[in-house]
Amino acid sequence: MSELRRFRVVFEEEASEFVVAQTKRVRRKLLDITYAVAASPFAEPDYVLPDADGRNISHVATEGYVLSYWIDAPVKRVVVVEIERED
């Protein structure tokens, strides 16, 4: 029996720069958050807003951060566009 291919996480430049600028411990936490989203990519986000191109961007607030992403279902990718500290 073949195993279902899981969704991959892809970081856009702004999100990757945010991750790289963090301490090792925080980087690990942020990666864990993104992998949890990729494990359940169609779970209900906290809210959804369109970007400048009209694409729906999902936002999840967890563990003191807001992760903004969109799902590229045909190629099974979670594209992380921004990560911010939660206010």
N, CA and C atoms as a LAMMPS dump frame, in Angstrom:
ITEM: TIMESTEP
0
ITEM: NUMBER OF ATOMS
261
ITEM: BOX BOUNDS ff ff ff
-5.0000000000000000e+02 5.0000000000000000e+02
-5.0000000000000000e+02 5.0000000000000000e+02
-5.0000000000000000e+02 5.0000000000000000e+02
ITEM: ATOMS id mol type element x y z
1 1 1 N 0.844 -1.175 0
2 1 2 C 0 0 0
3 1 3 C 0.892 1.242 0
4 2 1 N 0.582 2.189 -0.846
5 2 2 C 1.407 3.394 -0.909
6 2 3 C 0.993 4.376 0.188
7 3 1 N 1.98 5.073 0.698
8 3 2 C 1.736 6.072 1.732
9 3 3 C 1.343 7.391 1.068
10 4 1 N 0.354 8.084 1.625
11 4 2 C -0.041 9.378 1.089
12 4 3 C 1.088 10.384 1.277
13 5 1 N 1.337 11.153 0.253
14 5 2 C 2.38 12.163 0.318
15 5 3 C 1.897 13.328 1.165
16 6 1 N 2.702 13.726 2.145
17 6 2 C 2.305 14.834 3.01
18 6 3 C 2.632 16.162 2.344
19 7 1 N 2.022 17.203 2.852
20 7 2 C 2.267 18.544 2.349
21 7 3 C 3.652 19.015 2.787
22 8 1 N 4.366 19.668 1.883
23 8 2 C 5.681 20.243 2.181
24 8 3 C 5.496 21.687 2.617
25 9 1 N 6.414 22.174 3.421
26 9 2 C 6.407 23.569 3.853
27 9 3 C 7.41 24.335 2.996
28 10 1 N 6.955 25.463 2.448
29 10 2 C 7.804 26.35 1.652
30 10 3 C 7.688 27.742 2.262
31 11 1 N 8.826 28.388 2.467
32 11 2 C 8.842 29.727 3.05
33 11 3 C 9.128 30.763 1.976
34 12 1 N 8.294 31.803 1.919
35 12 2 C 8.626 32.942 1.083
36 12 3 C 9.723 33.735 1.8
37 13 1 N 10.376 34.624 1.078
38 13 2 C 11.565 35.316 1.578
39 13 3 C 11.358 35.998 2.932
40 14 1 N 10.286 36.753 3.081
41 14 2 C 10.051 37.482 4.339
42 14 3 C 9.929 36.525 5.523
43 15 1 N 9.214 35.431 5.327
44 15 2 C 9.047 34.456 6.399
45 15 3 C 10.365 33.767 6.73
46 16 1 N 11.135 33.412 5.725
47 16 2 C 12.404 32.728 5.988
48 16 3 C 13.387 33.659 6.696
49 17 1 N 13.392 34.939 6.337
50 17 2 C 14.271 35.894 7.016
51 17 3 C 13.892 36.022 8.485
52 18 1 N 12.593 35.995 8.786
53 18 2 C 12.151 36.063 10.174
54 18 3 C 12.653 34.842 10.948
55 19 1 N 12.512 33.66 10.375
56 19 2 C 12.935 32.428 11.046
57 19 3 C 14.44 32.438 11.285
58 20 1 N 15.21 32.78 10.276
59 20 2 C 16.677 32.759 10.38
60 20 3 C 17.178 33.739 11.442
61 21 1 N 16.477 34.831 11.659
62 21 2 C 16.901 35.848 12.62
63 21 3 C 16.649 35.443 14.073
64 22 1 N 15.98 34.327 14.305
65 22 2 C 15.623 33.903 15.663
66 22 3 C 16.713 33.017 16.283
67 23 1 N 16.595 32.818 17.582
68 23 2 C 17.501 31.891 18.266
69 23 3 C 17.175 30.466 17.827
70 24 1 N 18.077 29.561 18.089
71 24 2 C 17.876 28.164 17.69
72 24 3 C 16.59 27.597 18.297
73 25 1 N 16.345 27.9 19.541
74 25 2 C 15.146 27.392 20.224
75 25 3 C 13.864 27.911 19.562
76 26 1 N 13.842 29.2 19.234
77 26 2 C 12.665 29.792 18.598
78 26 3 C 12.512 29.252 17.175
79 27 1 N 13.623 29.097 16.454
80 27 2 C 13.55 28.509 15.105
81 27 3 C 12.89 27.139 15.157
82 28 1 N 13.277 26.32 16.128
83 28 2 C 12.697 24.981 16.268
84 28 3 C 11.201 25.078 16.532
85 29 1 N 10.798 26.003 17.403
86 29 2 C 9.379 26.187 17.714
87 29 3 C 8.603 26.59 16.451
88 30 1 N 9.158 27.538 15.692
89 30 2 C 8.487 27.999 14.477
90 30 3 C 8.38 26.88 13.445
91 31 1 N 9.41 26.079 13.308
92 31 2 C 9.342 24.94 12.387
93 31 3 C 8.302 23.933 12.849
94 32 1 N 8.232 23.681 14.142
95 32 2 C 7.217 22.762 14.67
96 32 3 C 5.811 23.269 14.353
97 33 1 N 5.599 24.58 14.488
98 33 2 C 4.289 25.167 14.177
99 33 3 C 3.957 24.968 12.704
100 34 1 N 4.918 25.257 11.833
101 34 2 C 4.655 25.117 10.394
102 34 3 C 4.427 23.663 10.006
103 35 1 N 5.158 22.731 10.616
104 35 2 C 4.953 21.313 10.312
105 35 3 C 3.584 20.84 10.804
106 36 1 N 3.101 21.403 11.914
107 36 2 C 1.763 21.057 12.404
108 36 3 C 0.698 21.535 11.417
109 37 1 N 0.89 22.716 10.843
110 37 2 C -0.044 23.215 9.826
111 37 3 C -0.003 22.296 8.603
112 38 1 N 1.189 21.906 8.186
113 38 2 C 1.329 21.028 7.014
114 38 3 C 0.715 19.653 7.255
115 39 1 N 0.706 19.201 8.5
116 39 2 C 0.109 17.903 8.814
117 39 3 C -1.41 17.926 8.69
118 40 1 N -2.005 19.106 8.882
119 40 2 C -3.466 19.276 8.757
120 40 3 C -3.745 20.563 7.983
121 41 1 N -3.392 20.587 6.709
122 41 2 C -3.455 21.843 5.959
123 41 3 C -4.855 22.424 5.776
124 42 1 N -5.878 21.615 5.921
125 42 2 C -7.235 22.123 5.703
126 42 3 C -7.994 22.339 7.01
127 43 1 N -7.261 22.342 8.134
128 43 2 C -7.881 22.67 9.42
129 43 3 C -8.323 24.129 9.382
130 44 1 N -9.339 24.452 10.137
131 44 2 C -9.893 25.813 10.155
132 44 3 C -8.87 26.79 10.735
133 45 1 N -8.454 27.813 9.96
134 45 2 C -7.539 28.826 10.5
135 45 3 C -8.292 29.783 11.426
136 46 1 N -7.56 30.624 12.122
137 46 2 C -8.2 31.624 12.981
138 46 3 C -8.952 32.656 12.153
139 47 1 N -8.355 33.058 11.031
140 47 2 C -9.047 33.957 10.103
141 47 3 C -8.368 33.892 8.742
142 48 1 N -9.094 34.368 7.718
143 48 2 C -8.601 34.364 6.341
144 48 3 C -8.816 35.755 5.755
145 49 1 N -7.756 36.284 5.118
146 49 2 C -7.841 37.582 4.448
147 49 3 C -7.213 37.451 3.061
148 50 1 N -7.739 38.155 2.07
149 50 2 C -7.12 38.095 0.74
150 50 3 C -5.848 38.942 0.696
151 51 1 N -4.882 38.508 -0.114
152 51 2 C -3.683 39.319 -0.319
153 51 3 C -3.924 40.27 -1.496
154 52 1 N -2.896 40.994 -1.909
155 52 2 C -3.032 41.985 -2.983
156 52 3 C -3.446 41.359 -4.311
157 53 1 N -3.127 40.056 -4.487
158 53 2 C -3.485 39.35 -5.72
159 53 3 C -4.837 38.655 -5.628
160 54 1 N -5.512 38.769 -4.474
161 54 2 C -6.803 38.127 -4.293
162 54 3 C -6.73 36.711 -3.754
163 55 1 N -5.529 36.221 -3.482
164 55 2 C -5.368 34.868 -2.927
165 55 3 C -5.749 34.883 -1.452
166 56 1 N -6.49 33.888 -1.013
167 56 2 C -6.871 33.784 0.392
168 56 3 C -5.674 33.339 1.227
169 57 1 N -5.31 34.168 2.194
170 57 2 C -4.201 33.875 3.096
171 57 3 C -4.788 33.495 4.449
172 58 1 N -4.466 32.297 4.899
173 58 2 C -4.923 31.817 6.205
174 58 3 C -3.967 32.316 7.279
175 59 1 N -4.516 32.59 8.458
176 59 2 C -3.715 33.087 9.576
177 59 3 C -4.034 32.233 10.8
178 60 1 N -2.98 31.755 11.442
179 60 2 C -3.127 30.962 12.656
180 60 3 C -2.276 31.607 13.743
181 61 1 N -2.895 31.913 14.875
182 61 2 C -2.18 32.462 16.027
183 61 3 C -1.966 31.337 17.03
184 62 1 N -0.7 31.09 17.368
185 62 2 C -0.381 30.036 18.317
186 62 3 C 0.987 30.273 18.936
187 63 1 N 1.124 29.947 20.178
188 63 2 C 2.398 30.01 20.902
189 63 3 C 3.102 31.36 20.77
190 64 1 N 2.31 32.443 20.686
191 64 2 C 2.877 33.775 20.641
192 64 3 C 3.251 34.277 19.256
193 65 1 N 2.875 33.532 18.214
194 65 2 C 3.191 33.916 16.838
195 65 3 C 1.95 33.823 15.962
196 66 1 N 1.938 34.613 14.887
197 66 2 C 0.888 34.515 13.874
198 66 3 C 1.557 34.038 12.589
199 67 1 N 1.117 32.898 12.115
200 67 2 C 1.631 32.296 10.891
201 67 3 C 0.634 32.576 9.772
202 68 1 N 1.113 33.174 8.683
203 68 2 C 0.264 33.486 7.527
204 68 3 C 0.709 32.61 6.372
205 69 1 N -0.247 31.919 5.742
206 69 2 C 0.112 30.939 4.719
207 69 3 C -1.039 30.725 3.749
208 70 1 N -0.719 30.102 2.627
209 70 2 C -1.746 29.651 1.696
210 70 3 C -1.427 28.228 1.298
211 71 1 N -2.462 27.521 0.901
212 71 2 C -2.326 26.113 0.54
213 71 3 C -2.268 25.987 -0.975
214 72 1 N -1.219 25.347 -1.462
215 72 2 C -1.07 25.037 -2.884
216 72 3 C -1.384 23.548 -3.025
217 73 1 N -2.673 23.221 -3.035
218 73 2 C -3.129 21.831 -2.977
219 73 3 C -2.647 20.959 -4.134
220 74 1 N -2.645 21.427 -5.389
221 74 2 C -2.231 20.538 -6.483
222 74 3 C -0.822 19.968 -6.323
223 75 1 N 0.075 20.746 -5.715
224 75 2 C 1.447 20.245 -5.534
225 75 3 C 1.759 19.95 -4.065
226 76 1 N 0.719 19.967 -3.227
227 76 2 C 0.82 19.623 -1.807
228 76 3 C 1.883 20.446 -1.087
229 77 1 N 1.682 21.763 -1.115
230 77 2 C 2.588 22.679 -0.422
231 77 3 C 1.805 23.629 0.478
232 78 1 N 2.396 23.928 1.617
233 78 2 C 1.938 25.008 2.481
234 78 3 C 2.961 26.118 2.297
235 79 1 N 2.534 27.243 1.74
236 79 2 C 3.442 28.349 1.453
237 79 3 C 3.296 29.386 2.573
238 80 1 N 4.326 29.498 3.397
239 80 2 C 4.32 30.435 4.516
240 80 3 C 4.787 31.787 3.987
241 81 1 N 3.918 32.783 4.078
242 81 2 C 4.245 34.1 3.529
243 81 3 C 4.757 35.072 4.579
244 82 1 N 4.341 34.875 5.828
245 82 2 C 4.765 35.803 6.893
246 82 3 C 4.608 35.132 8.24
247 83 1 N 5.522 35.479 9.142
248 83 2 C 5.437 35.084 10.543
249 83 3 C 5.678 36.333 11.354
250 84 1 N 4.799 36.562 12.323
251 84 2 C 4.929 37.736 13.186
252 84 3 C 4.754 37.317 14.637
253 85 1 N 5.336 38.111 15.518
254 85 2 C 5.04 37.905 16.938
255 85 3 C 3.623 38.394 17.195
256 86 1 N 2.89 37.637 17.992
257 86 2 C 1.514 38.005 18.313
258 86 3 C 1.527 39.141 19.34
259 87 1 N 0.726 40.166 19.092
260 87 2 C 0.677 41.308 20.026
261 87 3 C -0.232 41.04 21.18
